[in-house]
Amino acid sequence: MKFNQLKAVALSSIFIILNACSEDTTSDLTTSDAVTISVESSNFIAAGLATPITIESRTLSDGSTADCYKIVVTGTPTDHEMGPWCPSNIYDDATAGGIWLENGEVYDVDGAFVKNLATFYNDDTWMLYNATTGEITKTTTETECDEAANPNVGEEYENYCVECLPSYVEDLAHTYYIPVTPKIAATPYVFSTGLGGGPGGPGTAISTVPSNRGLAFNGVVFDAPAPTDNILSAYTLAPFDDAGGHINLAAGYHYHAATGLSKKITQTDNHAAMIGYALDGYGIFENTDEDGNEATDLDDSRGHYDAVRGYHYHVDKAGNNNFINGLRGEYAL
């Protein structure tokens, strides 16, 4: 046998052996998981970090260990302004207030919206403004924010617009761990029904699955759905700003909707832009592609696979008060 033939046979044998090893160590993967994209720590905006990102070995949700990025964030976006949330008068336009999410739609919280709440919710109890002056009743101190922004809000805050300011949480920092390289789970993790950090704070978890969904590139957390039923039942309104975020004293500033104002990484193939990472390390992308089309093949976690991005998620429509429905990969404990 000639040398070149011997060389080809040897290389072929090596390929078969390596492939067999690969199959043995990733037996739970399918062909659609052939491309796995590691987290790029440089995608995070440095100004949103309390300390530089480091790597630590952590236990994952399946009991294995893996290198994870330790990401300590301030929760203060540097790529857009925070607020406003509550307009001051029923004659204010949309620039004076934020947005509200209801039944899949996004509404501007301008003065007219506040004035029309009784009709909007078909309940005459709603009256967040002075009928004579048009002035809107809203929280104005940190104490009022603390007392009004919880599920057991007292009657004294009925018909308040809840507005918690960045100055109340400027010293907060939160730490998150995200696997450097995502590891697909044998079974997807479904988020609990516990709700997230709107006024009212984090919901009660029924498992170890985290409440938070992931991190935007600016260091702001993608939170669980805001507990709007609790908010509305107390006849309070806690608007989000135009970026889909608001503040409570425990969570700081956090998002409940992706509205396109935070940092995004545009794709070269018309695919939806990337806006952050889920807590399992898989990428999070906008709801629609460059032509405004939603993906039609998403799984129950709101993810799917392609050969460029590997497995990744697409966020829900902003009006649905939701990002993703679960984690397809293992997450750090």
C-alpha positions as CSV (number, residue, x, y, z in Angstrom):
1,M,0.0,0.0,0.0
2,K,1.4,3.4,-0.9
3,F,2.3,6.0,1.7
4,N,-0.6,8.4,0.8
5,Q,-3.1,5.5,1.1
6,L,-1.7,4.5,4.5
7,K,-1.9,8.1,5.6
8,A,-5.5,8.4,4.5
9,V,-6.5,5.2,6.3
10,A,-4.7,6.3,9.5
11,L,-6.4,9.7,9.5
12,S,-9.8,8.0,8.8
13,S,-9.2,5.7,11.8
14,I,-8.3,8.6,14.0
15,F,-11.5,10.5,13.0
16,I,-13.7,7.4,13.7
17,I,-12.1,7.0,17.2
18,L,-12.5,10.7,18.0
19,N,-16.1,10.7,16.8
20,A,-16.9,7.6,18.9
21,C,-15.5,9.4,22.0
22,S,-17.6,12.4,21.2
23,E,-20.7,10.3,20.9
24,D,-19.9,8.5,24.2
25,T,-19.5,11.8,26.1
26,T,-22.5,13.6,24.6
27,S,-25.0,10.7,24.2
28,D,-27.9,12.9,25.3
29,L,-27.3,15.3,22.4
30,T,-29.0,15.2,19.1
31,T,-27.8,16.2,15.7
32,S,-29.6,19.6,16.2
33,D,-27.3,20.3,19.1
34,A,-24.1,19.9,17.0
35,V,-23.2,23.6,17.3
36,T,-22.9,25.0,20.8
37,I,-21.9,28.7,21.1
38,S,-20.1,29.7,24.3
39,V,-20.9,32.9,26.1
40,E,-18.8,35.9,25.0
41,S,-18.1,37.8,28.2
42,S,-17.0,40.8,26.1
43,N,-20.5,41.3,24.9
44,F,-21.4,42.8,28.3
45,I,-21.0,46.5,28.7
46,A,-18.2,47.1,31.2
47,A,-19.9,50.2,32.7
48,G,-22.8,48.0,33.8
49,L,-20.6,45.7,35.9
50,A,-19.7,46.3,39.5
51,T,-16.5,44.3,39.1
52,P,-14.8,42.7,36.1
53,I,-16.2,39.3,35.0
54,T,-14.3,36.3,36.3
55,I,-14.6,32.5,36.0
56,E,-15.4,30.1,38.8
57,S,-16.1,26.4,39.0
58,R,-19.7,25.9,40.0
59,T,-22.1,23.1,40.5
60,L,-24.8,22.9,37.8
61,S,-28.4,21.9,38.2
62,D,-27.6,18.3,37.1
63,G,-25.0,17.9,39.8
64,S,-22.0,18.3,37.4
65,T,-19.4,21.0,37.7
66,A,-18.5,23.5,35.1
67,D,-16.7,26.8,34.6
68,C,-19.1,29.7,34.9
69,Y,-18.8,33.4,34.5
70,K,-19.3,35.3,37.7
71,I,-21.1,38.5,36.7
72,V,-21.7,41.2,39.3
73,V,-23.9,43.9,37.9
74,T,-25.1,47.3,39.2
75,G,-28.4,47.0,37.4
76,T,-27.9,50.5,36.0
77,P,-28.1,50.6,32.2
78,T,-25.6,52.9,30.5
79,D,-27.1,52.5,27.0
80,H,-30.4,54.1,27.8
81,E,-32.1,56.3,30.3
82,M,-34.3,54.9,33.1
83,G,-37.8,56.3,33.5
84,P,-40.0,58.2,33.4
85,W,-42.8,56.1,34.8
86,C,-45.7,58.1,36.1
87,P,-46.9,61.3,34.4
88,S,-47.6,64.2,36.7
89,N,-50.8,65.4,35.3
90,I,-53.7,64.0,33.1
91,Y,-52.7,66.5,30.5
92,D,-49.2,65.2,30.1
93,D,-48.2,63.5,26.9
94,A,-46.4,60.1,26.4
95,T,-43.0,61.6,27.0
96,A,-43.9,62.2,30.7
97,G,-44.7,58.6,31.4
98,G,-43.7,55.0,30.6
99,I,-45.7,52.0,29.3
100,W,-48.2,49.4,30.6
101,L,-48.5,45.8,29.4
102,E,-52.0,44.3,29.1
103,N,-53.3,41.4,27.1
104,G,-50.4,41.3,24.7
105,E,-50.5,45.0,24.0
106,V,-48.2,47.9,25.0
107,Y,-49.9,51.1,26.1
108,D,-48.3,54.5,26.6
109,V,-48.9,55.7,30.2
110,D,-49.7,59.3,29.4
111,G,-52.1,61.5,31.2
112,A,-55.0,60.4,29.1
113,F,-54.3,56.7,29.9
114,V,-54.3,57.4,33.7
115,K,-57.5,59.5,33.3
116,N,-59.2,56.7,31.4
117,L,-58.3,53.8,33.8
118,A,-61.9,53.4,35.1
119,T,-63.1,52.8,31.6
120,F,-60.0,50.7,30.6
121,Y,-60.6,48.3,33.5
122,N,-64.4,48.8,33.6
123,D,-64.2,49.7,37.3
124,D,-65.2,53.1,38.7
125,T,-62.9,52.6,41.8
126,W,-60.0,53.8,39.6
127,M,-59.2,57.4,40.3
128,L,-55.5,58.2,40.3
129,Y,-55.8,62.0,39.9
130,N,-57.3,65.1,41.4
131,A,-60.4,65.9,39.4
132,T,-60.0,69.6,39.9
133,T,-56.3,70.1,39.1
134,G,-55.6,67.0,37.1
135,E,-52.6,66.2,39.3
136,I,-51.8,62.5,39.4
137,T,-51.3,60.9,42.8
138,K,-48.0,59.1,42.9
139,T,-45.3,57.9,45.3
140,T,-42.6,60.5,45.9
141,T,-40.3,59.1,48.6
142,E,-38.3,55.9,49.2
143,T,-40.6,55.0,52.1
144,E,-43.7,55.3,49.9
145,C,-42.0,53.2,47.2
146,D,-41.3,50.5,49.8
147,E,-44.8,50.5,51.2
148,A,-46.7,50.8,47.9
149,A,-44.5,48.4,45.9
150,N,-45.5,45.1,47.6
151,P,-48.4,42.7,47.2
152,N,-49.9,43.6,50.6
153,V,-50.1,47.3,49.9
154,G,-52.3,49.1,52.4
155,E,-55.5,51.0,51.6
156,E,-53.6,54.3,52.1
157,Y,-51.9,53.7,48.7
158,E,-55.1,52.8,46.8
159,N,-55.2,54.8,43.6
160,Y,-51.5,55.7,43.5
161,C,-49.1,55.5,40.6
162,V,-46.0,53.7,42.0
163,E,-42.8,55.3,40.9
164,C,-39.6,54.1,42.5
165,L,-36.5,56.1,41.5
166,P,-33.0,55.0,40.6
167,S,-31.5,57.0,43.5
168,Y,-33.2,54.6,45.9
169,V,-31.1,51.6,44.7
170,E,-27.9,53.2,43.5
171,D,-25.8,51.1,45.9
172,L,-27.3,47.7,44.9
173,A,-25.3,45.0,43.2
174,H,-26.4,41.5,42.2
175,T,-24.3,38.5,41.3
176,Y,-25.2,35.9,38.6
177,Y,-23.4,32.8,37.4
178,I,-23.7,31.7,33.8
179,P,-22.0,28.6,32.4
180,V,-19.2,29.5,30.0
181,T,-20.4,26.8,27.6
182,P,-24.1,25.9,27.7
183,K,-24.9,22.3,28.5
184,I,-28.2,21.0,27.2
185,A,-30.4,19.4,29.9
186,A,-31.9,15.9,29.5
187,T,-35.3,17.5,30.3
188,P,-36.1,21.3,29.9
189,Y,-36.6,23.2,33.1
190,V,-39.9,25.0,33.3
191,F,-40.2,28.2,35.3
192,S,-42.4,28.1,38.3
193,T,-45.5,30.2,38.5
194,G,-43.9,32.5,41.1
195,L,-43.8,36.0,39.6
196,G,-40.9,38.4,39.5
197,G,-39.7,41.7,40.7
198,G,-42.4,44.1,40.0
199,P,-43.7,46.0,42.9
200,G,-44.3,43.0,45.2
201,G,-40.8,41.5,44.7
202,P,-39.9,38.0,43.7
203,G,-42.5,35.3,43.8
204,T,-42.4,32.2,45.9
205,A,-40.3,29.6,44.1
206,I,-41.6,26.0,44.0
207,S,-38.3,24.5,42.9
208,T,-34.6,25.4,42.5
209,V,-35.3,26.8,39.0
210,P,-34.3,30.5,39.2
211,S,-36.9,33.2,38.9
212,N,-34.7,35.4,36.7
213,R,-34.5,34.5,33.0
214,G,-31.2,36.0,32.1
215,L,-29.1,39.1,31.6
216,A,-29.1,41.9,29.0
217,F,-25.8,43.0,27.7
218,N,-26.1,46.2,29.8
219,G,-26.2,44.1,33.0
220,V,-29.9,44.5,33.7
221,V,-31.7,41.3,34.6
222,F,-34.6,39.8,32.5
223,D,-37.0,39.2,35.3
224,A,-40.0,36.9,35.7
225,P,-43.4,38.3,34.7
226,A,-44.4,41.3,36.8
227,P,-47.2,40.4,39.3
228,T,-49.7,42.7,37.6
229,D,-52.7,41.1,39.2
230,N,-51.4,42.0,42.7
231,I,-50.7,45.5,41.5
232,L,-54.1,46.1,39.9
233,S,-56.0,44.5,42.8
234,A,-54.7,47.2,45.1
235,Y,-55.8,49.9,42.6
236,T,-52.2,50.9,42.1
237,L,-50.4,51.3,38.8
238,A,-46.7,50.5,38.5
239,P,-45.7,51.5,35.0
240,F,-42.6,50.3,33.2
241,D,-40.4,52.8,31.4
242,D,-40.1,52.7,27.6
243,A,-37.3,50.1,27.9
244,G,-39.6,47.7,29.7
245,G,-38.1,48.3,33.2
246,H,-39.0,49.5,36.6
247,I,-37.6,49.5,40.1
248,N,-38.3,47.9,43.5
249,L,-36.0,48.2,46.5
250,A,-34.9,44.5,46.5
251,A,-34.4,43.8,42.8
252,G,-33.3,47.3,41.8
253,Y,-33.9,48.2,38.1
254,H,-35.0,45.2,36.1
255,Y,-36.8,44.4,32.8
256,H,-40.2,42.8,32.3
257,A,-40.3,43.3,28.5
258,A,-37.9,43.7,25.7
259,T,-38.7,46.8,23.7
260,G,-35.5,47.2,21.7
261,L,-33.8,50.0,23.7
262,S,-31.0,48.0,25.3
263,K,-27.8,46.9,23.5
264,K,-28.3,44.5,20.7
265,I,-26.0,42.6,18.4
266,T,-27.3,42.6,14.8
267,Q,-27.0,39.4,12.9
268,T,-25.7,39.3,9.3
269,D,-28.4,36.9,7.9
270,N,-31.6,38.9,8.7
271,H,-32.1,36.9,11.9
272,A,-33.4,38.6,15.0
273,A,-30.8,40.6,17.0
274,M,-29.2,39.2,20.1
275,I,-29.9,41.0,23.3
276,G,-28.4,38.9,26.1
277,Y,-27.9,35.5,27.7
278,A,-30.2,33.2,29.6
279,L,-29.0,31.8,32.9
280,D,-28.1,28.5,31.2
281,G,-25.7,30.3,28.8
282,Y,-27.8,30.1,25.6
283,G,-28.3,33.3,23.7
284,I,-31.4,35.4,24.0
285,F,-32.6,37.1,20.8
286,E,-35.4,39.6,20.0
287,N,-38.9,38.5,19.2
288,T,-38.8,39.1,15.4
289,D,-36.3,39.1,12.6
290,E,-35.3,42.2,10.6
291,D,-38.5,41.9,8.5
292,G,-40.7,41.8,11.6
293,N,-41.4,38.0,11.4
294,E,-41.6,35.8,14.5
295,A,-40.1,32.4,14.5
296,T,-42.7,29.7,14.0
297,D,-40.7,26.6,15.2
298,L,-40.0,27.6,18.8
299,D,-40.2,24.8,21.5
300,D,-42.0,25.2,24.8
301,S,-39.1,27.1,26.3
302,R,-39.3,29.6,23.4
303,G,-36.1,28.3,21.8
304,H,-34.9,26.6,18.6
305,Y,-31.7,25.7,16.9
306,D,-29.8,26.9,13.8
307,A,-26.3,26.1,12.6
308,V,-25.0,29.7,13.1
309,R,-26.2,30.4,16.7
310,G,-26.8,26.9,18.0
311,Y,-29.7,26.5,20.4
312,H,-31.0,29.9,21.4
313,Y,-34.2,31.7,22.6
314,H,-36.5,34.3,21.2
315,V,-38.2,36.6,23.7
316,D,-42.0,36.9,23.9
317,K,-43.8,39.9,22.6
318,A,-43.4,42.9,24.9
319,G,-47.1,43.1,25.7
320,N,-47.1,39.6,27.1
321,N,-45.0,40.6,30.2
322,N,-42.7,37.7,29.5
323,F,-39.3,36.7,28.1
324,I,-38.9,33.0,27.9
325,N,-40.8,30.0,29.4
326,G,-38.0,27.8,30.7
327,L,-34.3,26.9,30.5
328,R,-33.2,24.2,28.0
329,G,-29.8,24.0,29.5
330,E,-28.3,23.4,32.9
331,Y,-27.9,26.4,35.1
332,A,-25.5,27.2,38.0
333,L,-26.6,26.7,41.5
